[in-house]
Amino acid sequence: MSLLNIITKQLIEVIEWTDDSRDTLSYRWPDEDKEIKNGAQLIVRESQLVQFVSEGRFADLFQPGRHTLSTQNVPILSTLQGWKYGFQSPFKCDVYYLNTRLFTGNKWGTANPVMLRDKDFGVVRIRAFGSYDFRIVEAPKFLKEVAGTDQNFRLDEFADTMRSRIVSVFTEALAKAHVPVLDVATRYSDLGEALLQLINPAMREKYGLEISSFVLENVSVPPEVEQAIDKRSSMGAIGNLNDYVKYQMGQAMAAGGEGSAAATMPATMAMGFGMAQEMMRSMQSPPSGTGAGAAPAADAFSPAAAQAAQTTAAPAALQVLTPEQAAQLLGVGLDDVLAEIEAGHLKARKIGSQWRIAQGALDEYLRG
């Protein structure tokens, strides 16, 4: 083999790169210390850019197409190399391919809850997540700030940086928008469009990237706030509290057990008092007559007497309740009733060490 053939084999005549990884952002073409032939062919496919770097400095940038590498077509490189017109010597240069296609479906999310001030809940912690699409638009800046001299720079190496940057911009934008947390779900698309206007200038200036689509998929609050929202919805569904208490009493009576006993306690007490009063009246009053035309003496233990006693005495028996009975009627805990008494919202009188609640005071409390 002649010396000319040996030298010719050391010269690169065609430079091209096909990407089959689907996640490569930039790729440094391996020259293996070979020199590029002046007049070699450079092939740049659609969705690609090629950046030449000579001795650590950015040289020419090539768009999609077939390019002949000559002193006329690489003016910046020719200046850096100090070539004279017509000088056809080979040259050394780093060749970086950049993938400019749209990288879709990238996920972002808040690693930790973000604290915001909300008009409904005060200071609240929220989590958010979604997706975004981006592409490379400024090759030199991307190589300088992100990829560097990496041989094969992939998407997963940059995902954490992108995610943290997006979360930072999202938090700032949501705080400035003053959108209530409960209304965020109805404005996902509006927030996504608004964030694009804020995040794109920062991404282009910092990394040479452009976010083409930003999607906000979900915003959630902590479990305790969700429970508070559910309770507020439940209270709205209940409506009239007095009717709800009556409904609860009816349900407890139908269900039986301890709940039924507590719910029917006032009625049972009323029946007992009524029967006792009827017995006293029958014992104190002499019979009206003993003849055939006289009406028979009323039987204090008959079903009719018991029903009449319950009807006449029930209002009197419901005049005074214990805190436990009030709690059962209201369907709440004993501590809740005692707290309302101590706060002065529910009027009650303390006899010895025990509280007693008038029925009228309970009715006034329910009416608000």
Phi, psi and chi 1 to 4 in degrees:
 res  aa     phi    psi   chi1   chi2   chi3   chi4
   1 MET       -  130.4 -178.7 -179.4  -64.5      -
   2 SER   -74.9  163.6   64.5      -      -      -
   3 LEU   -63.0  -34.8  178.9   60.4      -      -
   4 LEU   -65.2  -39.9  179.7   59.9      -      -
   5 ASN   -66.9  -37.9  -70.4  -23.8      -      -
   6 ILE   -62.7  -44.0  -65.1  175.9      -      -
   7 ILE   -65.7  -38.9  -65.4  175.7      -      -
   8 THR   -63.3  -39.1  -58.4      -      -      -
   9 LYS   -68.8  -20.5  -71.9 -176.5  178.1  -65.8
  10 GLN   -84.7   -3.8  -65.7  -61.1  -44.0      -
  11 LEU   -99.6  137.3  -61.3 -179.6      -      -
  12 ILE   -87.8  127.4  -60.6  171.2      -      -
  13 GLU  -109.6  -24.5  -64.1 -174.5  -10.9      -
  14 VAL  -135.2  127.9  177.8      -      -      -
  15 ILE  -119.4  122.0  -58.4  173.8      -      -
  16 GLU  -157.0  159.6   62.8  177.7  -26.0      -
  17 TRP  -149.1  130.1  173.2   62.3      -      -
  18 THR  -114.2  131.5   55.4      -      -      -
  19 ASP  -100.0  122.6  175.8   30.2      -      -
  20 ASP  -118.7   12.2   55.6    0.2      -      -
  21 SER   -91.7  -27.3   66.1      -      -      -
  22 ARG    69.5    1.4  -57.0  -62.5  -60.9  169.9
  23 ASP  -137.4   15.3   65.0  -13.5      -      -
  24 THR   -91.1  125.9  -59.7      -      -      -
  25 LEU   -89.0  -44.2  -66.2  172.0      -      -
  26 SER  -142.7  153.4   67.4      -      -      -
  27 TYR  -144.1  123.8  175.5   77.2      -      -
  28 ARG   -89.2  117.4  179.7  161.8   54.3   85.7
  29 TRP   -66.6  125.8 -163.9   76.5      -      -
  30 PRO   -75.8  117.7   27.8  -32.3      -      -
  31 ASP   -97.2  -14.9   55.3    9.0      -      -
  32 GLU    50.3   42.7  -61.2  178.2   -1.7      -
  33 ASP    62.9   18.0  -68.0  -28.6      -      -
  34 LYS   -84.7  154.5  -65.6  179.9 -179.8  179.3
  35 GLU   -96.6  145.3  -68.1 -176.9  -41.5      -
  36 ILE   -85.1  130.0  -59.2  173.5      -      -
  37 LYS   -72.1  132.9  178.1 -179.0  178.3 -178.5
  38 ASN   -68.7  117.2 -159.5  -31.2      -      -
  39 GLY   106.5    2.0      -      -      -      -
  40 ALA   -67.0  163.1      -      -      -      -
  41 GLN  -100.7  128.9  -60.2  -62.3  -54.2      -
  42 LEU  -111.2  124.0  171.5   67.2      -      -
  43 ILE  -110.0  119.5  -59.8  174.6      -      -
  44 VAL  -118.2  115.9 -176.3      -      -      -
  45 ARG   -84.1  166.3  -70.4  176.1  170.1   79.9
  46 GLU   -59.1  146.2  -68.4  -67.5  -19.0      -
  47 SER    69.0   24.3   76.1      -      -      -
  48 GLN  -133.2  151.1  -70.6 -179.0  -12.7      -
  49 LEU  -130.5  150.9  -70.1  174.9      -      -
  50 VAL  -124.5  125.4  170.2      -      -      -
  51 GLN  -112.3  123.7  177.7   69.0   58.1      -
  52 PHE   -90.2  138.7  -86.2   39.5      -      -
  53 VAL  -127.8  120.8  178.8      -      -      -
  54 SER  -114.1  116.6  175.8      -      -      -
  55 GLU    53.2   43.1  -62.1 -180.0   -4.2      -
  56 GLY    82.2    2.7      -      -      -      -
  57 ARG  -117.0  142.3  -59.5  170.1   62.4 -177.6
  58 PHE   -68.5  131.5  -70.4  118.2      -      -
  59 ALA  -111.5 -124.5      -      -      -      -
  60 ASP   -84.6  148.6  -60.0  -82.1      -      -
  61 LEU  -114.7  128.5  178.1   67.7      -      -
  62 PHE  -112.6  134.2  -66.4   89.4      -      -
  63 GLN   -89.1  172.8  -57.8  -68.8  -28.4      -
  64 PRO   -55.7  139.6  -27.4   35.3      -      -
  65 GLY   143.0 -174.9      -      -      -      -
  66 ARG  -109.3  123.1 -174.0 -176.9 -174.1   93.7
  67 HIS  -121.7  138.0  -53.4  -86.9      -      -
  68 THR   -95.3  121.9  -60.1      -      -      -
  69 LEU   -82.8   98.0  -58.8  179.6      -      -
  70 SER  -134.3  170.7   62.3      -      -      -
  71 THR   -61.4  -24.6   54.1      -      -      -
  72 GLN   -76.7  -30.8  -70.3   79.4   15.3      -
  73 ASN   -94.6   -9.1  -67.7  -22.5      -      -
  74 VAL  -125.5   67.7  -75.5      -      -      -
  75 PRO   -63.0  -40.6   21.7  -32.5      -      -
  76 ILE   -67.3  -43.7  -59.0  177.6      -      -
  77 LEU   -64.6  -38.3 -176.1   60.9      -      -
  78 SER   -62.2  -39.1  -61.3      -      -      -
  79 THR   -67.2  -42.6  -57.9      -      -      -
  80 LEU   -65.9  -36.3  -66.4  175.5      -      -
  81 GLN   -81.2  -15.9  -65.4  -76.3   -6.0      -
  82 GLY    72.4   31.6      -      -      -      -
  83 TRP   -74.3  151.3  -70.2  -27.6      -      -
  84 LYS   -93.8  158.9  -58.5  -63.9 -178.4 -177.6
  85 TYR   -59.0  132.0  -71.1  104.4      -      -
  86 GLY    84.3   -1.5      -      -      -      -
  87 PHE   -78.8  117.8 -168.7   67.0      -      -
  88 GLN  -106.4   27.9  -61.0  -62.6  -39.8      -
  89 SER   -76.2  152.3   64.2      -      -      -
  90 PRO   -67.1  168.7   24.9  -33.2      -      -
  91 PHE  -145.4  159.9   57.9   90.9      -      -
  92 LYS  -104.1  137.9  -67.2  -76.8  -66.4  179.5
  93 CYS  -165.1  141.7 -168.8      -      -      -
  94 ASP   -83.3  133.2  -67.6  -32.5      -      -
  95 VAL  -116.4  119.1  180.0      -      -      -
  96 TYR  -112.6  122.9  -71.7   90.5      -      -
  97 TYR   -92.0  133.6  -85.5   86.8      -      -
  98 LEU  -119.5  133.8  -67.5  100.2      -      -
  99 ASN   -88.6  112.9 -158.3  -25.1      -      -
 100 THR  -100.6   10.1   60.7      -      -      -
 101 ARG   -68.7  168.1   72.7  171.6 -177.9   85.6
 102 LEU   -81.3  121.0 -166.9   64.2      -      -
 103 PHE   -92.4  109.8  -70.5   85.8      -      -
 104 THR  -104.6  161.1   60.3      -      -      -
 105 GLY    68.7   28.3      -      -      -      -
 106 ASN   -80.4  132.9  -57.5  -77.9      -      -
 107 LYS   -90.5  144.7  -59.2  -62.3 -177.4 -179.7
 108 TRP  -136.8  157.8   68.2  -87.9      -      -
 109 GLY  -175.7  160.0      -      -      -      -
 110 THR   -82.3  119.3   53.6      -      -      -
 111 ALA   -67.0  -36.1      -      -      -      -
 112 ASN  -125.4  155.5  -62.1  -54.9      -      -
 113 PRO   -60.1  143.4  -22.6   32.6      -      -
 114 VAL  -101.7  130.9  177.0      -      -      -
 115 MET   -89.6  128.7  -62.2 -169.4   68.2      -
 116 LEU  -133.9  157.4  -65.9  174.8      -      -
 117 ARG   -97.5  121.0 -171.2  177.9  -58.1  -83.7
 118 ASP  -118.6  142.2 -175.6   76.3      -      -
 119 LYS   -71.1  -23.7   70.4  175.3 -174.6  179.3
 120 ASP   -89.1  -40.9  -65.6  -37.7      -      -
 121 PHE  -112.6    2.5  -56.6  106.1      -      -
 122 GLY    75.7 -134.8      -      -      -      -
 123 VAL   -80.5  123.6  177.9      -      -      -
 124 VAL  -135.4  148.6   63.3      -      -      -
 125 ARG  -100.5  133.0  -65.4  176.2  -69.4  115.3
 126 ILE  -128.7  155.4   66.7  168.5      -      -
 127 ARG  -119.5  148.9  -68.2 -179.7  179.4  -88.3
 128 ALA  -146.1  151.6      -      -      -      -
 129 PHE  -152.9  163.8   65.6   84.8      -      -
 130 GLY  -177.3 -154.5      -      -      -      -
 131 SER  -143.6  164.8   60.8      -      -      -
 132 TYR  -153.1  157.8   64.4   95.5      -      -
 133 ASP  -119.5  144.2  -53.4  -26.2      -      -
 134 PHE  -149.4  165.7   77.7   96.4      -      -
 135 ARG  -148.7  162.1   59.5  161.5   51.2   92.3
 136 ILE   -84.1  129.8  -60.7  171.9      -      -
 137 VAL  -121.1  -22.5  -68.9      -      -      -
 138 GLU  -127.5   99.2  -64.1 -174.0   21.4      -
 139 ALA   -61.8  -50.1      -      -      -      -
 140 PRO   -57.8  -43.0  -22.7   33.8      -      -
 141 LYS   -66.9  -39.7 -174.3  165.3  -68.0 -174.6
 142 PHE   -63.2  -43.4  179.1   79.7      -      -
 143 LEU   -64.9  -39.1  -71.6  174.0      -      -
 144 LYS   -71.6  -43.5  179.0 -179.2  178.2 -178.7
 145 GLU   -93.9  -22.9  -59.7  -66.3  -20.0      -
 146 VAL  -120.1  -66.2 -179.0      -      -      -
 147 ALA   -77.1  -35.8      -      -      -      -
 148 GLY    64.9 -137.1      -      -      -      -
 149 THR  -100.8   20.3   58.9      -      -      -
 150 ASP   -59.6  135.6 -160.8  -45.3      -      -
 151 GLN   -65.6  -41.8  171.2   77.5   35.3      -
 152 ASN  -144.8   93.9 -166.3   -0.2      -      -
 153 PHE   -91.3  119.1 -171.0   78.5      -      -
 154 ARG  -107.1  166.9  -64.4 -177.2  178.5  -84.9
 155 LEU   -63.4  -39.8 -177.6   60.5      -      -
 156 ASP   -66.0  -20.6   56.2   -0.8      -      -
 157 GLU   -73.8  -17.9  -59.7  177.8   55.5      -
 158 PHE  -113.9   -5.4 -169.3   49.8      -      -
 159 ALA   -63.6  -42.8      -      -      -      -
 160 ASP   -64.5  -39.9  -69.3  -20.4      -      -
 161 THR   -64.3  -45.1  -59.1      -      -      -
 162 MET   -62.0  -42.8  -72.6  -75.6  -70.6      -
 163 ARG   -63.0  -45.8 -172.8  179.6  -59.0  112.6
 164 SER   -65.5  -37.8   61.5      -      -      -
 165 ARG   -66.0  -42.9 -177.7   68.1  177.8  177.4
 166 ILE   -66.5  -42.4  -73.3  175.8      -      -
 167 VAL   -62.1  -38.5  168.5      -      -      -
 168 SER   -63.2  -46.3  174.9      -      -      -
 169 VAL   -67.5  -39.7  175.7      -      -      -
 170 PHE   -60.8  -45.3  165.2   76.6      -      -
 171 THR   -62.7  -44.3  -55.8      -      -      -
 172 GLU   -63.9  -42.3 -178.7  179.5   -4.1      -
 173 ALA   -67.2  -41.2      -      -      -      -
 174 LEU   -66.5  -36.7 -169.3   60.1      -      -
 175 ALA   -66.4  -39.9      -      -      -      -
 176 LYS   -72.4  -28.3  -69.9 -179.2  177.9  179.1
 177 ALA   -73.6  -23.8      -      -      -      -
 178 HIS    56.3   40.0  -61.5  -67.9      -      -
 179 VAL   -86.8  124.9  178.8      -      -      -
 180 PRO   -58.1  146.2  -22.5   33.0      -      -
 181 VAL   -58.3  -38.3  172.2      -      -      -
 182 LEU   -69.1  -17.3  -64.4  178.5      -      -
 183 ASP  -100.3   -5.6  -64.4  -19.8      -      -
 184 VAL   -62.0  -38.2  168.6      -      -      -
 185 ALA   -61.2  -27.6      -      -      -      -
 186 THR   -87.0   -2.6   63.1      -      -      -
 187 ARG  -129.5   28.6  -56.6 -175.2   61.1 -179.6
 188 TYR   -57.2  -48.3  -79.7  171.1      -      -
 189 SER   -67.0  -39.1   58.9      -      -      -
 190 ASP   -63.5  -41.9  -65.2  -19.5      -      -
 191 LEU   -65.7  -39.3  -74.0  173.4      -      -
 192 GLY   -61.7  -43.6      -      -      -      -
 193 GLU   -66.3  -39.4  -67.2  -64.3  -31.4      -
 194 ALA   -66.5  -37.6      -      -      -      -
 195 LEU   -67.5  -32.7  -76.1  170.3      -      -
 196 LEU   -57.8  -39.5  -83.7 -180.0      -      -
 197 GLN   -66.9  -26.3  -52.0  -58.5  -39.5      -
 198 LEU   -91.5  -37.1  -63.7  174.4      -      -
 199 ILE   -84.4  -30.1 -161.1  172.5      -      -
 200 ASN   -64.6  -46.4  -97.9  -28.6      -      -
 201 PRO   -58.4  -39.3  -24.9   34.8      -      -
 202 ALA   -67.3  -41.7      -      -      -      -
 203 MET   -68.4  -39.9  -75.0  -64.8  177.3      -
 204 ARG   -67.8  -43.6 -178.0 -176.3  -69.5  -91.0
 205 GLU   -69.1  -36.7  179.8 -179.4   -3.4      -
 206 LYS   -86.0  -43.7 -177.5   67.0  176.1  178.1
 207 TYR  -122.1   -6.2  -55.2  118.4      -      -
 208 GLY    73.8   28.3      -      -      -      -
 209 LEU  -115.8  160.5  -59.2  174.6      -      -
 210 GLU  -131.0  127.5  178.5 -175.7   78.5      -
 211 ILE   -88.8  114.3  -53.1  -65.2      -      -
 212 SER   -88.7  -24.8   60.1      -      -      -
 213 SER  -149.4  133.5  174.8      -      -      -
 214 PHE  -129.9  120.1 -175.1   85.6      -      -
 215 VAL  -118.0  126.2  179.4      -      -      -
 216 LEU   -98.6  112.5 -179.2   62.1      -      -
 217 GLU   -95.6  -33.0  -63.1  177.8    7.1      -
 218 ASN  -159.4  141.9 -179.0  -95.4      -      -
 219 VAL  -128.8  124.4  173.7      -      -      -
 220 SER  -127.1  157.0   60.2      -      -      -
 221 VAL  -111.6  166.5  -65.9      -      -      -
 222 PRO   -60.2  160.1  -23.7   33.6      -      -
 223 PRO   -58.3  -37.5  -25.5   33.7      -      -
 224 GLU   -66.4  -34.1   56.5  -90.1   19.8      -
 225 VAL   -71.4  -36.8  179.3      -      -      -
 226 GLU   -60.7  -40.3  -70.4 -177.2   -5.8      -
 227 GLN   -64.7  -39.5  -66.5  174.7    5.4      -
 228 ALA   -63.7  -39.3      -      -      -      -
 229 ILE   -64.5  -41.2  -64.5  173.6      -      -
 230 ASP   -63.7  -40.4  -67.8  -19.9      -      -
 231 LYS   -65.2  -41.0  -71.1 -179.7  179.2  178.3
 232 ARG   -62.7  -40.2  176.8 -179.3  -67.2 -175.6
 233 SER   -65.2  -38.7  -58.5      -      -      -
 234 SER   -64.1  -42.8  -60.7      -      -      -
 235 MET   -63.1  -37.8  -68.0  -57.2  -64.4      -
 236 GLY   -65.1  -36.0      -      -      -      -
 237 ALA   -73.2  -30.2      -      -      -      -
 238 ILE   -65.6  -45.2  -72.7  171.9      -      -
 239 GLY    75.9 -116.4      -      -      -      -
 240 ASN   -71.4  116.4 -170.9  -59.3      -      -
 241 LEU   -68.8  -35.2 -174.6   58.7      -      -
 242 ASN   -63.4  -44.8 -168.6   23.9      -      -
 243 ASP   -64.0  -34.8  -67.0  -18.6      -      -
 244 TYR   -66.1  -40.1  177.7   71.3      -      -
 245 VAL   -62.6  -43.5  170.9      -      -      -
 246 LYS   -61.7  -39.7  -66.0  177.7 -179.1  177.4
 247 TYR   -63.0  -42.9  170.2   75.9      -      -
 248 GLN   -62.3  -40.9  -69.8  -74.7   75.0      -
 249 MET   -61.3  -44.2  -69.9  177.4   59.7      -
 250 GLY   -62.5  -40.5      -      -      -      -
 251 GLN   -63.9  -41.9  -69.3  -69.4   97.8      -
 252 ALA   -65.7  -39.6      -      -      -      -
 253 MET   -65.0  -38.4  -66.1  172.2   64.8      -
 254 ALA   -71.5  -32.0      -      -      -      -
 255 ALA   -76.2  -29.3      -      -      -      -
 256 GLY    78.8 -173.1      -      -      -      -
 257 GLY    78.6 -159.0      -      -      -      -
 258 GLU   -62.8  -39.1  -64.5 -178.4   -0.9      -
 259 GLY   -62.0  -38.6      -      -      -      -
 260 SER   -66.7  -41.2  174.6      -      -      -
 261 ALA   -62.7  -42.7      -      -      -      -
 262 ALA   -66.9  -38.7      -      -      -      -
 263 ALA   -69.8  -33.4      -      -      -      -
 264 THR   -94.1    1.0   58.1      -      -      -
 265 MET   -56.1  -47.4 -174.9 -178.0  -60.9      -
 266 PRO   -59.5  -41.0  -23.8   35.6      -      -
 267 ALA   -66.3  -39.2      -      -      -      -
 268 THR   -64.1  -42.8  -55.7      -      -      -
 269 MET   -61.2  -41.2  -67.9  172.4   60.5      -
 270 ALA   -61.8  -41.4      -      -      -      -
 271 MET   -63.4  -42.3 -178.3 -178.9  -66.1      -
 272 GLY   -63.1  -47.2      -      -      -      -
 273 PHE   -61.8  -40.8  -78.8  120.7      -      -
 274 GLY   -64.2  -42.6      -      -      -      -
 275 MET   -64.5  -40.3  -67.7  177.7   65.8      -
 276 ALA   -64.4  -42.6      -      -      -      -
 277 GLN   -64.8  -38.1  -68.8  174.2    0.4      -
 278 GLU   -66.4  -38.6 -175.6   68.0   22.0      -
 279 MET   -63.4  -42.5  -70.8  174.6   63.3      -
 280 MET   -63.2  -41.6  -68.1  -63.3  -65.4      -
 281 ARG   -65.0  -40.3  -76.9 -164.8  -63.4  -91.0
 282 SER   -68.8  -31.8   64.3      -      -      -
 283 MET   -75.2  -35.0  -69.3  173.2   65.6      -
 284 GLN   -83.1  -25.1  -66.9  174.4   -1.5      -
 285 SER   -92.9  131.3  -58.2      -      -      -
 286 PRO   -71.8  155.6   24.8  -32.6      -      -
 287 PRO   -63.7  145.0   18.1  -27.5      -      -
 288 SER   -75.7  -20.1   57.8      -      -      -
 289 GLY   179.7  156.4      -      -      -      -
 290 THR  -119.6   -0.8   56.6      -      -      -
 291 GLY   -77.0 -178.2      -      -      -      -
 292 ALA   -65.9  -29.4      -      -      -      -
 293 GLY   -89.4   -4.9      -      -      -      -
 294 ALA   -72.8  146.2      -      -      -      -
 295 ALA   -75.0  141.6      -      -      -      -
 296 PRO   -65.1  148.8   23.6  -33.2      -      -
 297 ALA   -65.4  141.5      -      -      -      -
 298 ALA   -69.8  137.7      -      -      -      -
 299 ASP   -89.8  114.1 -175.5   -0.5      -      -
 300 ALA   -65.9  -20.1      -      -      -      -
 301 PHE  -101.8    8.1  -64.4   94.9      -      -
 302 SER   -74.1  156.4   65.5      -      -      -
 303 PRO   -58.0  -36.1  -24.2   34.2      -      -
 304 ALA   -65.7  -40.2      -      -      -      -
 305 ALA   -67.0  -39.6      -      -      -      -
 306 ALA   -64.5  -42.2      -      -      -      -
 307 GLN   -65.7  -40.8 -177.3  176.2    3.5      -
 308 ALA   -65.0  -38.0      -      -      -      -
 309 ALA   -65.2  -41.2      -      -      -      -
 310 GLN   -63.6  -38.8  179.9 -178.9    0.9      -
 311 THR   -68.8  -40.2  -56.0      -      -      -
 312 THR   -82.3  -30.5   58.6      -      -      -
 313 ALA   -99.6   -9.8      -      -      -      -
 314 ALA   -58.5  -44.3      -      -      -      -
 315 PRO   -61.0  -37.5  -24.2   35.3      -      -
 316 ALA   -66.9  -37.1      -      -      -      -
 317 ALA   -70.0  -26.7      -      -      -      -
 318 LEU   -86.3    7.2  -72.3  174.0      -      -
 319 GLN   -68.4  -37.2  -68.2  -67.4  -35.4      -
 320 VAL  -126.7  132.8  179.6      -      -      -
 321 LEU  -128.7  151.8  -61.5  174.0      -      -
 322 THR   -84.6  160.5   65.2      -      -      -
 323 PRO   -56.7  -33.7  -26.8   35.4      -      -
 324 GLU   -66.0  -42.4  -69.9   81.7   -1.0      -
 325 GLN   -65.6  -38.9  -66.5  169.4  -10.0      -
 326 ALA   -63.7  -38.9      -      -      -      -
 327 ALA   -63.4  -41.1      -      -      -      -
 328 GLN   -64.2  -41.6  -70.5  -71.8  -15.1      -
 329 LEU   -65.1  -38.7  -72.5  173.5      -      -
 330 LEU   -82.7  -13.1  -63.9  174.4      -      -
 331 GLY    72.1   30.3      -      -      -      -
 332 VAL  -125.1 -179.6  -61.3      -      -      -
 333 GLY   -83.1  158.7      -      -      -      -
 334 LEU   -61.4  -37.6  176.0   59.3      -      -
 335 ASP   -62.8  -34.5  -67.4  -20.2      -      -
 336 ASP   -65.2  -41.3  -63.3  -29.8      -      -
 337 VAL   -65.5  -45.4  174.2      -      -      -
 338 LEU   -62.8  -36.1  -65.5  176.0      -      -
 339 ALA   -65.4  -39.7      -      -      -      -
 340 GLU   -66.2  -35.7  -68.2  -63.0  -63.2      -
 341 ILE   -67.0  -47.8  -67.0  174.1      -      -
 342 GLU   -62.0  -34.1  -65.7  -67.9  -17.2      -
 343 ALA   -77.7   -9.6      -      -      -      -
 344 GLY    86.1    3.1      -      -      -      -
 345 HIS   -75.1  -34.9  -59.8  153.1      -      -
 346 LEU  -112.1  117.8  175.6   59.1      -      -
 347 LYS   -75.0  134.7  -65.3  180.0 -179.7  179.5
 348 ALA  -155.2  162.2      -      -      -      -
 349 ARG  -121.6  135.8 -176.6  177.6  -63.8  -82.1
 350 LYS   -96.2  119.1 -164.2  169.1 -172.4  179.4
 351 ILE  -111.4  108.5  -56.1  175.0      -      -
 352 GLY    69.6 -117.3      -      -      -      -
 353 SER  -109.2    7.6   60.2      -      -      -
 354 GLN  -115.1  144.3  -57.8  -64.9  -36.3      -
 355 TRP   -92.8  143.1  -72.1  100.1      -      -
 356 ARG  -129.6  138.4  -68.0  -64.5  179.9  -94.4
 357 ILE  -118.5  125.1  -53.6  166.8      -      -
 358 ALA   -73.7  144.4      -      -      -      -
 359 GLN   -60.2  -37.1 -178.5   67.0   45.2      -
 360 GLY   -63.4  -38.8      -      -      -      -
 361 ALA   -66.0  -36.6      -      -      -      -
 362 LEU   -67.7  -40.5 -175.0   59.9      -      -
 363 ASP   -63.7  -40.8  -67.1  -20.7      -      -
 364 GLU   -64.2  -39.0 -178.5 -179.6   -6.4      -
 365 TYR   -64.5  -41.5  171.9   77.9      -      -
 366 LEU   -67.9  -33.9  -68.6  176.0      -      -
 367 ARG   -71.7  -16.1  -73.0 -166.6  -63.2  -90.4
 368 GLY    78.7      -      -      -      -      -
